[in-house]
Amino acid sequence: MDMKYQADLTDARNEGRLEVERTIAIKMLRAGEPHEKIKQYTKYTDEELDVLYQSDCCES
């Protein structure tokens, strides 16, 4: 696992904060990480990641 996101992931799981996990997913999407890598760190599906990406693009 890439250590760059490990601390954020641990916080999200330990504290049960879904918002943190969402933030990690968006950060990784913006960085151009592939869905398979993002799914290692979050519980999102490909479809959910597509929706997150679309909503993030439209907000900016």
C-alpha positions in Angstrom: 0.0 0.0 0.0 1.2 3.5 -0.8 2.2 5.1 2.5 1.2 8.6 1.1 -2.4 8.0 2.0 -2.0 5.5 4.9 -2.4 8.0 7.7 -5.5 9.5 6.3 -7.0 6.1 5.7 -6.2 4.9 9.3 -7.9 8.1 10.6 -11.0 7.5 8.5 -11.3 3.9 9.6 -10.6 4.4 13.3 -12.9 7.4 13.7 -15.5 6.1 11.3 -15.5 9.4 9.4 -16.8 8.8 5.9 -16.1 12.4 5.0 -12.4 11.7 5.4 -12.6 8.7 3.1 -14.5 10.8 0.6 -11.8 13.5 0.8 -9.1 10.9 0.2 -11.0 9.5 -2.8 -11.4 13.0 -4.3 -7.8 13.9 -3.6 -6.7 10.7 -5.4 -9.1 11.2 -8.3 -7.7 14.7 -8.8 -4.2 13.3 -8.8 -5.2 11.0 -11.6 -4.9 7.7 -9.6 -6.7 4.7 -11.2 -9.9 3.4 -9.6 -8.2 0.1 -8.6 -5.7 2.0 -6.5 -8.4 4.2 -4.9 -10.5 1.1 -4.1 -7.5 -0.2 -2.0 -7.9 2.8 0.3 -11.7 3.3 0.3 -14.8 1.3 0.1 -16.1 3.1 -3.0 -17.1 1.2 -6.2 -16.2 2.2 -9.7 -19.7 3.7 -10.2 -19.4 5.7 -7.0 -16.0 7.0 -8.0 -17.4 8.1 -11.3 -20.2 10.0 -9.5 -17.6 11.5 -7.1 -15.4 12.6 -10.0 -18.4 14.1 -11.9 -19.7 16.0 -8.9 -16.2 17.3 -8.0 -15.6 18.5 -11.6 -18.9 20.4 -11.6 -18.3 22.0 -8.2 -15.0 23.5 -9.3 
